[in-house]
Amino acid sequence: MKKAIAILGSTGSIGRQALEVLEAHPDHFTVEVLTSNRNAALLIEQALKFQPNAVVIGDEKQYLMVKEALSSQPVKVYGGEEALSQVMEMESIHTVLTAVVGYAGLKPTLAAIRAGKQIALANKETLVVAGELVTGLAQEKAVNIYPVDSEHSAIFQCLAGEWNNKIEKIYLTASGGPFRGKDRNFLSTVKKEQALKHPNWNMGAKITIDSASMMNKGLEMIEAKWLFNLKPEQVDVIVHPQSIIHSIVQFEDGSMKAQMGLPDMKLPIQYALGFPDRLKSDFPRFDFASYASLTFEKADPGTFRNLDLATQALKRGGNLPCILNAANEVAVEAFLQDKTGFLEMSDIIEECMQQIPFMERPLYDNYVECDRETRLLAEQIVERKKDVTFTS
């Protein structure tokens, strides 16, 4: 039977690539639901092409525009943030690909799990913010969470057939981003145009900045803890500039398994949606002759402080990862708007982690309030630092 797929965030980078995967495999998938927060024009274009059962535009101001554009089509149109969660209850949906960027993915992902849908998770922040809550609910509802991040997909693939064998450690590989090997003096003058030029991957702006600052890898460490039920000391990061080995599992006998391939997000997307089958693809193949060597380096949390801050959040747990994530989202947006510097993003995050009260076992409402308070504080810090910089 075909799997009916709902894509939360179909107009983003992951969502667009997922639609390419679905289009290439019409015998295996149908497009059931498409959602977008603000990009109404592209959502309309996608709906006309893929003819989903329903679409949701998060920005209610654009609801009428989408509704009118699709009035002649057999497509249901919904609007508003609540609709993103409510549409997850549609009985026809088999798998939900959560490709929304940031904290916004938490609520609809929880709604999808409550509705018993299988989850293909491209929104790492969901597990960063509320990993214990999400994984606990998934276990209660007998819902599988299939990772879409290339690193976590690699770990998942390496664990196939190894479910009864104990993991000693996992290594998440990092490309090092555009500033690998640079010192803090160089980073102090970095502009967004430089940070948005990733050497290997084609991603959205927020994730690309996170990669440049190494926050992306820090968030992935926290995500890995929850996905694979690991202790903090079992998660490590290693820099691999070529981005061919996507991650490594080391077992208790000392053996290591790695998953390799050219950097292409469509491969982990397809694996998550098609699991347990590997579907045929025409993706470019890796050629050993094209790579004289594969190299590895230690990560540098001293220069890239976001990695150290994320490690602190990983080890302490509670609501600290939620604080880390909310502060980072505000800091990245400020950097993209030229309101703060590249290194100052870490200062904003650290100050929030120090000032927002720590909670060891937060509930959902606590996470919501923690996210809100952290964003307000982070925005205040951005304005304060901007004023100081301008005055000086």
C-alpha positions as CSV (number, residue, x, y, z in Angstrom):
1,M,0.0,0.0,0.0
2,K,1.1,3.6,-0.7
3,K,2.1,5.7,2.3
4,A,0.1,8.9,2.6
5,I,2.6,11.6,3.6
6,A,2.0,14.9,5.4
7,I,4.8,17.5,5.2
8,L,5.0,20.1,7.9
9,G,7.0,22.8,6.3
10,S,6.6,21.8,2.6
11,T,7.9,25.2,1.3
12,G,11.3,25.0,3.2
13,S,14.5,23.4,2.0
14,I,13.7,19.9,3.4
15,G,10.1,20.1,2.4
16,R,10.9,20.9,-1.2
17,Q,13.4,18.1,-1.4
18,A,11.0,15.7,0.2
19,L,8.4,16.5,-2.6
20,E,11.1,15.6,-5.2
21,V,11.5,12.2,-3.4
22,L,7.7,11.6,-3.4
23,E,7.4,12.7,-7.0
24,A,10.1,10.1,-8.0
25,H,8.2,7.3,-6.3
26,P,4.5,7.6,-7.1
27,D,4.1,3.8,-6.6
28,H,5.1,4.1,-2.9
29,F,3.8,7.5,-1.7
30,T,0.9,9.9,-2.0
31,V,1.0,13.6,-0.9
32,E,-1.8,13.9,1.7
33,V,-1.1,17.3,3.5
34,L,1.2,20.2,2.8
35,T,1.7,23.1,5.2
36,S,3.6,26.4,5.2
37,N,4.0,29.1,7.8
38,R,4.2,32.2,5.5
39,N,5.1,31.2,1.9
40,A,1.5,31.1,0.5
41,A,2.6,31.5,-3.1
42,L,4.8,28.4,-3.1
43,L,2.2,26.5,-1.1
44,I,-0.4,27.2,-3.8
45,E,2.0,26.1,-6.5
46,Q,2.7,22.9,-4.7
47,A,-1.0,22.2,-4.1
48,L,-1.8,22.7,-7.7
49,K,0.9,20.3,-8.7
50,F,0.6,17.5,-6.1
51,Q,-3.2,17.8,-5.4
52,P,-3.0,17.0,-1.6
53,N,-6.1,16.3,0.4
54,A,-5.5,19.4,2.5
55,V,-3.1,22.4,2.9
56,V,-2.5,24.6,5.9
57,I,-1.2,28.2,5.8
58,G,0.1,29.2,9.3
59,D,-0.3,32.9,8.6
60,E,-4.0,33.5,8.9
61,K,-3.7,36.8,7.0
62,Q,-2.9,34.7,3.9
63,Y,-5.7,32.2,4.3
64,L,-8.2,33.9,1.9
65,M,-5.5,34.2,-0.7
66,V,-4.8,30.4,-0.6
67,K,-8.5,29.6,-0.3
68,E,-9.4,31.6,-3.4
69,A,-6.4,30.3,-5.4
70,L,-7.4,26.7,-4.8
71,S,-11.2,27.2,-4.9
72,S,-11.5,25.2,-8.1
73,Q,-9.4,22.4,-6.8
74,P,-10.5,19.4,-4.6
75,V,-8.1,20.6,-1.9
76,K,-9.2,21.5,1.6
77,V,-7.7,24.8,2.9
78,Y,-7.1,25.6,6.5
79,G,-5.4,28.5,8.2
80,G,-3.8,29.4,11.5
81,E,-1.3,27.8,14.0
82,E,-4.0,25.6,15.6
83,A,-4.9,24.1,12.2
84,L,-1.3,22.8,11.9
85,S,-1.9,20.6,14.9
86,Q,-5.5,19.8,14.1
87,V,-4.9,18.5,10.6
88,M,-2.5,15.9,12.0
89,E,-5.6,14.0,13.2
90,M,-6.7,13.1,9.7
91,E,-7.1,9.4,9.6
92,S,-5.7,9.1,6.1
93,I,-2.2,10.3,7.1
94,H,0.4,7.5,7.6
95,T,3.6,9.4,8.1
96,V,4.3,13.0,9.1
97,L,7.5,14.6,7.9
98,T,8.2,17.4,10.4
99,A,10.4,19.8,8.4
100,V,9.4,23.0,10.2
101,V,12.4,24.9,11.4
102,G,12.9,25.6,15.1
103,Y,10.6,25.5,18.2
104,A,7.5,25.9,16.0
105,G,7.7,22.2,15.1
106,L,7.2,21.0,18.7
107,K,3.4,21.4,19.0
108,P,2.3,19.9,15.7
109,T,4.8,17.0,16.1
110,L,3.3,16.2,19.5
111,A,-0.2,16.4,17.9
112,A,0.9,13.9,15.2
113,I,2.3,11.5,17.8
114,R,-0.9,11.7,19.9
115,A,-2.8,10.8,16.7
116,G,-0.6,7.8,16.2
117,K,1.2,8.9,13.1
118,Q,4.7,7.7,12.2
119,I,7.2,10.5,12.4
120,A,10.0,11.3,10.0
121,L,11.9,13.9,12.0
122,A,13.8,16.7,10.3
123,N,13.1,19.2,13.1
124,K,15.8,18.5,15.6
125,E,14.6,21.3,17.9
126,T,11.6,19.2,18.8
127,L,13.8,16.7,20.7
128,V,16.3,19.4,21.8
129,V,13.5,21.4,23.6
130,A,11.4,18.5,25.0
131,G,13.2,15.2,24.3
132,E,11.9,13.4,27.3
133,L,8.3,14.5,26.7
134,V,8.4,13.6,23.0
135,T,10.1,10.2,23.3
136,G,7.9,9.3,26.2
137,L,4.7,10.1,24.3
138,A,6.0,8.2,21.2
139,Q,6.6,5.1,23.3
140,E,3.2,5.4,24.9
141,K,1.5,5.7,21.5
142,A,3.7,3.1,19.8
143,V,4.9,5.6,17.3
144,N,8.2,5.3,15.5
145,I,10.5,8.3,15.0
146,Y,12.7,8.0,12.0
147,P,15.5,10.5,11.8
148,V,16.0,12.7,8.8
149,D,19.1,14.7,9.8
150,S,21.9,13.1,7.8
151,E,23.9,12.4,10.9
152,H,21.1,10.7,12.8
153,S,20.0,8.9,9.7
154,A,23.5,7.6,9.4
155,I,23.5,6.3,13.0
156,F,20.1,4.7,12.4
157,Q,21.3,3.0,9.3
158,C,24.4,1.7,11.2
159,L,22.2,0.3,13.9
160,A,20.1,-1.8,11.5
161,G,20.6,-5.4,12.6
162,E,22.4,-4.3,15.7
163,W,19.4,-3.5,18.0
164,N,20.6,-6.0,20.7
165,N,24.2,-4.9,20.6
166,K,25.3,-2.2,23.0
167,I,26.6,1.2,21.8
168,E,29.8,2.4,23.3
169,K,29.9,5.7,21.6
170,I,28.6,7.5,18.6
171,Y,30.5,10.1,16.6
172,L,28.5,12.8,14.8
173,T,30.6,14.2,11.9
174,A,30.7,17.9,11.2
175,S,32.0,19.6,8.0
176,G,33.4,22.4,10.1
177,G,31.3,24.9,8.1
178,P,32.7,27.8,6.2
179,F,35.0,28.9,9.1
180,R,36.8,25.7,9.9
181,G,40.3,26.5,11.2
182,K,39.5,30.2,11.7
183,D,40.4,31.9,15.0
184,R,38.2,34.3,17.1
185,N,39.9,37.4,15.6
186,F,38.7,36.3,12.2
187,L,35.2,35.4,13.5
188,S,34.8,38.8,15.2
189,T,34.4,40.4,11.8
190,V,32.3,37.8,10.0
191,K,29.3,38.9,8.1
192,K,26.1,37.0,7.3
193,E,27.0,36.7,3.6
194,Q,30.1,34.8,4.6
195,A,28.3,32.6,7.1
196,L,25.6,31.6,4.6
197,K,28.2,30.0,2.2
198,H,28.3,26.4,3.4
199,P,31.0,24.4,1.6
200,N,29.1,21.1,1.2
201,W,25.4,21.4,2.0
202,N,22.5,23.4,0.6
203,M,20.3,24.3,3.6
204,G,18.0,27.1,4.8
205,A,19.4,30.3,6.3
206,K,18.9,29.4,10.0
207,I,20.4,25.9,9.7
208,T,23.3,27.3,7.7
209,I,24.2,29.9,10.3
210,D,23.9,27.2,13.0
211,S,26.3,25.1,11.0
212,A,28.8,28.0,10.7
213,S,28.6,28.6,14.5
214,M,28.7,24.8,15.3
215,M,25.4,25.2,17.2
216,N,23.9,22.8,14.6
217,K,26.2,20.1,15.9
218,G,25.5,20.9,19.5
219,L,21.7,20.6,18.9
220,E,22.3,17.3,17.1
221,M,24.2,15.9,20.1
222,I,21.1,16.6,22.3
223,E,18.8,15.1,19.6
224,A,21.0,12.0,19.4
225,K,20.8,11.5,23.2
226,W,17.0,11.1,22.9
227,L,16.8,9.3,19.6
228,F,19.2,6.5,20.6
229,N,18.7,6.6,24.4
230,L,22.3,7.6,25.1
231,K,24.2,9.1,28.0
232,P,25.9,12.4,27.4
233,E,29.4,10.8,27.5
234,Q,28.4,8.4,24.7
235,V,28.0,11.3,22.2
236,D,30.9,12.9,20.5
237,V,31.6,15.2,17.6
238,I,34.4,14.9,15.0
239,V,35.1,17.3,12.2
240,H,35.2,15.6,8.8
241,P,35.6,18.3,6.1
242,Q,34.6,16.2,3.1
243,S,31.1,15.3,4.5
244,I,31.3,11.8,3.0
245,I,31.1,9.8,6.3
246,H,27.9,11.0,7.9
247,S,28.4,9.5,11.3
248,I,29.9,6.5,13.1
249,V,28.7,4.0,15.7
250,Q,31.3,2.4,18.0
251,F,30.1,-0.8,19.7
252,E,31.3,-2.3,23.0
253,D,33.6,-4.7,21.2
254,G,35.5,-1.8,19.7
255,S,34.1,-2.3,16.2
256,M,32.9,0.8,14.3
257,K,30.3,1.2,11.6
258,A,30.0,4.3,9.4
259,Q,27.5,5.3,6.8
260,M,28.9,7.0,3.7
261,G,27.6,8.9,0.7
262,L,27.7,12.2,-1.1
263,P,26.1,15.1,0.8
264,D,22.5,15.0,-0.4
265,M,19.6,15.4,2.0
266,K,17.2,13.6,-0.4
267,L,18.9,10.3,0.6
268,P,18.1,10.4,4.3
269,I,14.6,11.9,3.5
270,Q,13.9,8.9,1.3
271,Y,15.3,6.4,3.8
272,A,13.1,7.7,6.6
273,L,9.9,7.8,4.4
274,G,10.6,4.4,2.8
275,F,11.8,2.5,5.8
276,P,12.3,-0.4,6.1
277,D,12.8,-0.5,2.3
278,R,15.7,1.1,0.4
279,L,14.1,2.6,-2.7
280,K,16.0,2.9,-5.9
281,S,17.2,6.3,-6.7
282,D,19.2,8.2,-9.3
283,F,21.1,10.3,-6.8
284,P,24.8,10.9,-7.7
285,R,27.1,8.1,-6.5
286,F,30.3,8.5,-4.5
287,D,33.4,7.8,-6.5
288,F,36.4,6.8,-4.5
289,A,38.8,8.0,-7.2
290,S,37.5,11.6,-6.8
291,Y,38.6,11.7,-3.1
292,A,42.3,11.2,-2.5
293,S,41.7,11.1,1.2
294,L,39.1,11.4,3.9
295,T,40.3,13.5,6.9
296,F,39.2,14.0,10.5
297,E,39.9,16.7,13.1
298,K,39.0,17.4,16.7
299,A,36.2,19.9,17.1
300,D,37.2,23.3,18.7
301,P,34.7,24.3,21.4
302,G,37.1,27.0,22.6
303,T,36.7,28.9,19.4
304,F,33.2,27.8,18.6
305,R,31.6,28.4,22.0
306,N,28.1,27.3,20.9
307,L,29.4,23.7,20.9
308,D,30.5,24.1,24.5
309,L,27.2,25.7,25.6
310,A,25.2,22.9,23.9
311,T,27.4,20.3,25.7
312,Q,26.6,22.0,29.0
313,A,22.9,21.8,28.2
314,L,23.2,18.1,27.1
315,K,24.9,17.2,30.4
316,R,22.5,19.1,32.7
317,G,19.3,18.5,30.9
318,G,16.0,19.8,32.3
319,N,14.9,23.0,30.6
320,L,18.4,24.1,29.8
321,P,18.3,22.8,26.2
322,C,15.0,24.7,25.8
323,I,16.7,27.9,26.9
324,L,19.7,27.2,24.6
325,N,17.4,26.7,21.6
326,A,15.2,29.7,22.2
327,A,18.1,32.0,22.8
328,N,19.9,30.7,19.7
329,E,16.9,31.2,17.5
330,V,16.7,34.9,18.6
331,A,20.5,35.3,18.3
332,V,20.5,33.8,14.7
333,E,17.7,36.0,13.6
334,A,19.5,39.1,15.0
335,F,22.6,38.1,13.2
336,L,20.8,37.7,9.9
337,Q,19.3,41.2,10.5
338,D,22.8,42.7,11.2
339,K,21.7,43.4,14.8
340,T,24.5,41.4,16.4
341,G,27.9,40.0,15.6
342,F,28.8,36.4,14.9
343,L,30.7,35.8,18.2
344,E,28.1,37.8,20.1
345,M,25.5,35.1,19.4
346,S,27.2,32.9,22.0
347,D,27.2,35.8,24.5
348,I,23.4,36.1,24.1
349,I,22.9,32.4,24.6
350,E,25.2,32.1,27.6
351,E,23.6,35.0,29.4
352,C,20.1,33.5,28.9
353,M,21.3,30.1,30.2
354,Q,22.6,31.9,33.3
355,Q,19.6,34.0,34.0
356,I,16.5,31.9,33.2
357,P,15.6,29.7,36.2
358,F,16.6,26.0,35.8
359,M,13.9,23.3,36.0
360,E,14.9,19.7,36.4
361,R,11.7,18.0,35.2
362,P,9.6,20.5,33.2
363,L,6.1,19.7,31.7
364,Y,4.8,20.9,28.4
365,D,3.4,24.2,29.8
366,N,6.8,24.8,31.5
367,Y,8.6,24.4,28.2
368,V,6.1,26.9,26.6
369,E,6.7,29.5,29.3
370,C,10.5,28.9,29.3
371,D,10.6,29.4,25.6
372,R,8.6,32.6,25.9
373,E,10.7,34.0,28.8
374,T,14.0,33.2,27.1
375,R,13.0,34.9,23.8
376,L,12.0,38.0,25.6
377,L,15.3,38.1,27.6
378,A,17.3,37.3,24.5
379,E,15.6,40.1,22.5
380,Q,16.4,42.5,25.4
381,I,20.1,41.5,25.4
382,V,20.3,42.0,21.6
383,E,18.9,45.5,22.0
384,R,21.2,46.3,24.9
385,K,24.3,45.0,23.1
386,K,23.3,46.8,19.9
387,D,23.0,50.1,21.8
388,V,26.4,49.6,23.4
389,T,28.0,48.8,20.1
390,F,26.4,51.8,18.4
391,T,27.5,54.1,21.3
392,S,31.1,52.8,21.3
